[in-house]
Amino acid sequence: MGMQRRFLMCRPTHFAVTYKINPWMDPSAPYDTSLAISQWESLVSAYEELGHQIEFIDPLPGLPDMVFAANGGTVIDGTMFTAQFRYAERADEAPAYRDWSERQGFEVHEAKHVNEGEGDFLLAGEFLLAGTGFRTAHAAHLEAQELFGRPVISLQLVDPRFYHLDTAIAVLSGSNGEKPANIAYLPEAFSAGSQAVLRQLYPNAVIANIADGEVLGLNAVSDGHNVVLPVQATNLAAELTKAGYHPVPVDVSELRLAGGGPKCCTLELRA
């Protein structure tokens, strides 16, 4: 019932938590790179079992967050809009993802303003939902609208735990531009005005609770029917089932130590 997707992923060979650029990260706490790799491999297997096409970019030493491929750019209609990371610790990821995209034949456009790829840009049907407040500059929203020729809906994030849009919204249908689109989201992550916009655009949205948010439950990947999400997000899984979706729980809790989940590991490649 779901639509086949094409994803880019990066093995967490060099995963570590050695700096702090979001509230989830604690460099003084232990982490297990081997466990992160094992959990990531289970995520890859879940996608393959659902029939999705997976491509891989080589991990580079010294870039422990490169596993979070969604931040590497935004790919729509065969065009790659490059990332420009806010923090120096991740800056070298952007040219790696740009170079990969060029080798694969995508048309590449260099970003002029700070943006963190699909971390803050989510295609949902006819609209490109765009987050701001912590990482991506509002000016990048206008840049994306001019590049992709799709209406951009700017959304204000207000809780630093949900520093990227993909920690507060999961696109349930429409991630490849198909209609109708629907989402799941955490209202508390957004300003009052942005909540009002989401209610108007998606009256049938699945509403997550704060417990879902605290395990990055919204950092999920959907093919329109199957929703791959953190196993710990039990309330959200139940709500998705009620709404007619099929939850596919995975455990990527080790990657959550760096502030990431299934979606963070997954860049959708739209031809």
RODO-2510 file (C-alpha; in nm, 4 decimals, decimal comma):
residues 271
     n   res          X          Y          Z
     1     m     0,0000     0,0000     0,0000
     2     g     0,2986     0,2310     0,0446
     3     m     0,4910     0,3953    -0,2396
     4     q     0,8501     0,2912    -0,3016
     5     r     1,0974     0,5575    -0,1965
     6     r     1,4634     0,6181    -0,2806
     7     f     1,6846     0,7060     0,0160
     8     l     2,0442     0,8097     0,0792
     9     m     2,2046     0,6870     0,4020
    10     c     2,5467     0,6965     0,5701
    11     r     2,6861     0,4201     0,7920
    12     p     2,7715     0,5547     1,1419
    13     t     3,1263     0,4183     1,1247
    14     h     3,2615     0,7249     1,3052
    15     f     2,9625     0,7911     1,5312
    16     a     3,0556     0,9637     1,8567
    17     v     2,9242     1,2272     2,0921
    18     t     3,2263     1,4493     2,1482
    19     y     3,0667     1,7951     2,1335
    20     k     2,7343     1,9553     2,2226
    21     i     2,5331     2,1404     1,9580
    22     n     2,1837     2,0383     2,0700
    23     p     2,0166     1,9567     2,4036
    24     w     2,0309     1,5812     2,3430
    25     m     2,4108     1,5682     2,3305
    26     d     2,6227     1,5104     2,6421
    27     p     2,9928     1,4602     2,5676
    28     s     3,0500     1,3388     2,9240
    29     a     2,8060     1,0465     2,8842
    30     p     2,9083     0,7075     2,7412
    31     y     2,8193     0,6077     2,3861
    32     d     2,8583     0,2852     2,1910
    33     t     2,9590     0,3163     1,8256
    34     s     2,9131    -0,0562     1,7645
    35     l     2,5568    -0,0407     1,8979
    36     a     2,4851     0,2642     1,6825
    37     i     2,6036     0,0719     1,3760
    38     s     2,3920    -0,2319     1,4651
    39     q     2,0802    -0,0207     1,5170
    40     w     2,1428     0,1665     1,1915
    41     e     2,1762    -0,1644     1,0069
    42     s     1,8379    -0,2678     1,1472
    43     l     1,6900     0,0558     1,0136
    44     v     1,8350    -0,0187     0,6685
    45     s     1,6861    -0,3682     0,6839
    46     a     1,3445    -0,2273     0,7748
    47     y     1,3517    -0,0042     0,4667
    48     e     1,4655    -0,2887     0,2421
    49     e     1,1890    -0,5150     0,3710
    50     l     0,9391    -0,2428     0,2757
    51     g     1,0806    -0,2378    -0,0788
    52     h     1,2602     0,0957    -0,0661
    53     q     1,5747     0,1666    -0,2678
    54     i     1,8764     0,2558    -0,0534
    55     e     2,1935     0,4261    -0,1688
    56     f     2,4945     0,4934     0,0491
    57     i     2,7486     0,7709     0,0886
    58     d     3,0893     0,6875     0,2354
    59     p     3,1347     0,8084     0,5956
    60     l     3,4295     1,0395     0,6542
    61     p     3,6515     1,0323     0,9639
    62     g     3,6137     1,3290     1,1949
    63     l     3,2459     1,3759     1,1053
    64     p     3,0555     1,1813     1,3733
    65     d     2,7176     1,3290     1,2729
    66     m     2,7480     1,2441     0,9045
    67     v     2,5164     0,9494     0,9726
    68     f     2,2357     1,2051     0,9816
    69     a     2,2009     1,2147     0,6034
    70     a     1,8753     1,4120     0,6084
    71     n     2,0763     1,7210     0,6984
    72     g     2,2999     1,6845     0,3929
    73     g     2,0634     1,8757     0,1630
    74     t     1,7175     1,8785     0,0085
    75     v     1,6489     1,6896    -0,3157
    76     i     1,3297     1,7670    -0,5106
    77     d     1,2616     1,7116    -0,8816
    78     g     1,6184     1,5972    -0,9406
    79     t     1,7649     1,9150    -0,7895
    80     m     1,9890     1,9187    -0,4823
    81     f     1,9719     2,2317    -0,2626
    82     t     2,2891     2,2070    -0,0585
    83     a     2,3091     2,2404     0,3171
    84     q     2,4995     2,5155     0,4937
    85     f     2,5417     2,4093     0,8545
    86     r     2,5100     2,6517     1,1431
    87     y     2,7853     2,4891     1,3501
    88     a     3,1462     2,4471     1,2413
    89     e     3,1536     2,0911     1,3745
    90     r     2,9293     1,9778     1,0864
    91     a     3,0393     2,2155     0,8116
    92     d     3,2481     1,9606     0,6197
    93     e     2,9466     1,7328     0,5741
    94     a     2,7913     1,9742     0,3228
    95     p     3,0576     1,9406     0,0481
    96     a     3,0580     1,5618     0,0918
    97     y     2,6853     1,5408     0,0221
    98     r     2,7141     1,7996    -0,2563
    99     d     2,9896     1,6036    -0,4295
   100     w     2,7937     1,2780    -0,4014
   101     s     2,4895     1,4441    -0,5585
   102     e     2,6937     1,5823    -0,8453
   103     r     2,8406     1,2388    -0,9175
   104     q     2,4892     1,0941    -0,9241
   105     g     2,3776     1,3484    -1,1840
   106     f     2,1598     1,5731    -0,9702
   107     e     2,1493     1,9417    -1,0556
   108     v     2,3201     2,1075    -0,7582
   109     h     2,2435     2,4572    -0,6285
   110     e     2,4688     2,6002    -0,3582
   111     a     2,2862     2,7517    -0,0607
   112     k     2,3461     3,1176     0,0158
   113     h     2,1942     3,1035     0,3639
   114     v     2,2165     2,8704     0,6614
   115     n     1,9946     2,5647     0,6207
   116     e     2,0233     2,2080     0,7424
   117     g     1,8617     2,0188     0,4600
   118     e     1,5632     1,7975     0,5278
   119     g     1,6116     1,8609     0,8947
   120     d     1,4145     2,1792     0,8328
   121     f     1,2597     2,1254     0,4865
   122     l     0,9831     1,8663     0,4554
   123     l     0,7878     1,8219     0,1330
   124     a     0,4218     1,7530     0,2120
   125     g     0,2091     1,7409    -0,1002
   126     e     0,2022     2,0788    -0,2711
   127     f     0,3773     2,2586     0,0159
   128     l     0,7359     2,2655     0,1341
   129     l     0,7161     2,2941     0,5119
   130     a     1,0129     2,4892     0,6455
   131     g     1,1327     2,5214     1,0029
   132     t     1,3182     2,8103     1,1616
   133     g     1,4088     2,9234     1,5100
   134     f     1,7220     2,7257     1,5936
   135     r     1,9140     2,6172     1,2839
   136     t     1,7782     2,7175     0,9426
   137     a     1,7625     3,0883     0,8597
   138     h     1,4308     3,2291     0,7418
   139     a     1,6086     3,3681     0,4353
   140     a     1,6752     3,0078     0,3281
   141     h     1,2991     2,9512     0,3057
   142     l     1,2730     3,2180     0,0373
   143     e     1,5768     3,0723    -0,1379
   144     a     1,4138     2,7272    -0,1469
   145     q     1,0862     2,8675    -0,2794
   146     e     1,2631     3,0384    -0,5676
   147     l     1,4652     2,7271    -0,6471
   148     f     1,1903     2,4646    -0,6294
   149     g     0,8940     2,6782    -0,7353
   150     r     0,6790     2,5307    -0,4597
   151     p     0,4907     2,7251    -0,1913
   152     v     0,6956     2,7348     0,1282
   153     i     0,5184     2,7395     0,4643
   154     s     0,7432     2,8898     0,7329
   155     l     0,6980     2,7368     1,0784
   156     q     0,8477     2,8715     1,4001
   157     l     1,0052     2,6183     1,6357
   158     v     1,0091     2,7268     2,0015
   159     d     1,1432     2,4337     2,2069
   160     p     1,5211     2,3769     2,1782
   161     r     1,4758     2,0000     2,2191
   162     f     1,2964     2,0071     1,8840
   163     y     1,5593     2,2093     1,7061
   164     h     1,4816     2,0739     1,3590
   165     l     1,1428     2,0514     1,1910
   166     d     1,1842     1,6764     1,1448
   167     t     1,1870     1,6302     1,5230
   168     a     0,8411     1,7875     1,5469
   169     i     0,6651     1,6839     1,2233
   170     a     0,6477     1,3532     1,0394
   171     v     0,5100     1,3627     0,6857
   172     l     0,2736     1,0654     0,6706
   173     s     0,1676     1,1057     0,3069
   174     g     0,2889     1,3445     0,0394
   175     s     0,6644     1,3280     0,1053
   176     n     0,7215     1,2828    -0,2675
   177     g     0,4797     1,5618    -0,3561
   178     e     0,1759     1,3391    -0,4048
   179     k    -0,1679     1,4507    -0,2841
   180     p    -0,3453     1,4457    -0,0505
   181     a    -0,0811     1,5035     0,2132
   182     n    -0,1041     1,4447     0,5838
   183     i     0,1279     1,4812     0,8806
   184     a     0,1769     1,3919     1,2444
   185     y     0,3087     1,6687     1,4676
   186     l     0,3774     1,7855     1,8205
   187     p     0,1873     2,1126     1,8806
   188     e     0,4039     2,2161     2,1773
   189     a     0,7105     2,2405     1,9515
   190     f     0,5609     2,5341     1,7581
   191     s     0,4587     2,8942     1,8149
   192     a     0,0875     2,9655     1,8501
   193     g     0,0704     3,1073     1,4980
   194     s     0,2428     2,8065     1,3453
   195     q     0,0086     2,5735     1,5323
   196     a    -0,2851     2,7595     1,3785
   197     v    -0,1356     2,7220     1,0304
   198     l    -0,0872     2,3467     1,0766
   199     r    -0,4441     2,3045     1,2000
   200     q    -0,5741     2,4791     0,8877
   201     l    -0,3540     2,2893     0,6422
   202     y    -0,3848     1,9442     0,7995
   203     p    -0,7187     1,9094     0,9816
   204     n    -0,6786     1,5292     0,9867
   205     a    -0,3261     1,5331     1,1266
   206     v    -0,2207     1,2777     1,3852
   207     i    -0,1353     1,4596     1,7080
   208     a     0,1617     1,3409     1,9101
   209     n     0,2077     1,4012     2,2805
   210     i     0,5133     1,5251     2,4651
   211     a     0,6146     1,1696     2,5607
   212     d     0,6386     1,0899     2,1880
   213     g     0,8481     1,3999     2,1356
   214     e     1,0848     1,3129     2,4174
   215     v     1,1858     0,9908     2,2389
   216     l     1,2039     1,1689     1,8997
   217     g     0,8945     0,9799     1,7893
   218     l     0,8161     1,2368     1,5188
   219     n     1,1532     1,1722     1,3583
   220     a     0,9832     0,9137     1,1409
   221     v     0,9776     0,8075     0,7755
   222     s     0,6565     0,7178     0,5928
   223     d     0,5837     0,5807     0,2469
   224     g     0,2188     0,6813     0,2706
   225     h     0,1170     0,3729     0,4679
   226     n     0,4118     0,2231     0,6550
   227     v     0,5619     0,4569     0,9149
   228     v     0,9103     0,3727     1,0429
   229     l     0,9435     0,5324     1,3857
   230     p     1,1283     0,4854     1,7163
   231     v     0,9992     0,1835     1,9075
   232     q     0,9756     0,3935     2,2234
   233     a     0,6998     0,6159     2,0721
   234     t     0,4181     0,3842     2,1778
   235     n     0,1448     0,6492     2,1998
   236     l     0,2208     0,7770     1,8511
   237     a     0,2233     0,4220     1,7135
   238     a    -0,1227     0,3656     1,8602
   239     e    -0,2533     0,6925     1,7142
   240     l    -0,1100     0,6064     1,3728
   241     t    -0,2825     0,2686     1,3809
   242     k    -0,6136     0,4359     1,4644
   243     a    -0,5640     0,6654     1,1652
   244     g    -0,5090     0,3726     0,9276
   245     y    -0,1297     0,3724     0,9066
   246     h     0,1028     0,0782     0,9734
   247     p     0,3704     0,1591     1,2337
   248     v     0,7085    -0,0091     1,1847
   249     p     0,8975     0,0330     1,5151
   250     v     1,2774     0,0391     1,5164
   251     d     1,5262     0,0994     1,7958
   252     v     1,7801     0,3692     1,7140
   253     s     1,8137     0,4926     2,0719
   254     e     2,1934     0,5083     2,0570
   255     l     2,1713     0,7613     1,7743
   256     r     1,9275     0,9637     1,9858
   257     l     2,2251     1,0459     2,2086
   258     a     2,3276     1,2829     1,9281
   259     g     1,9721     1,4074     1,8681
   260     g     1,8732     1,1832     1,5774
   261     g     1,6220     0,9165     1,4811
   262     p     1,5103     0,7304     1,1666
   263     k     1,4361     1,0421     0,9620
   264     c     1,7639     1,2083     1,0539
   265     c     1,9402     0,9054     0,9033
   266     t     1,7405     0,9231     0,5820
   267     l     1,7619     1,1710     0,2929
   268     e     1,4829     1,1218     0,0384
   269     l     1,6036     1,1392    -0,3216
   270     r     1,3214     1,2722    -0,5423
   271     a     1,3909     1,2350    -0,9118
***
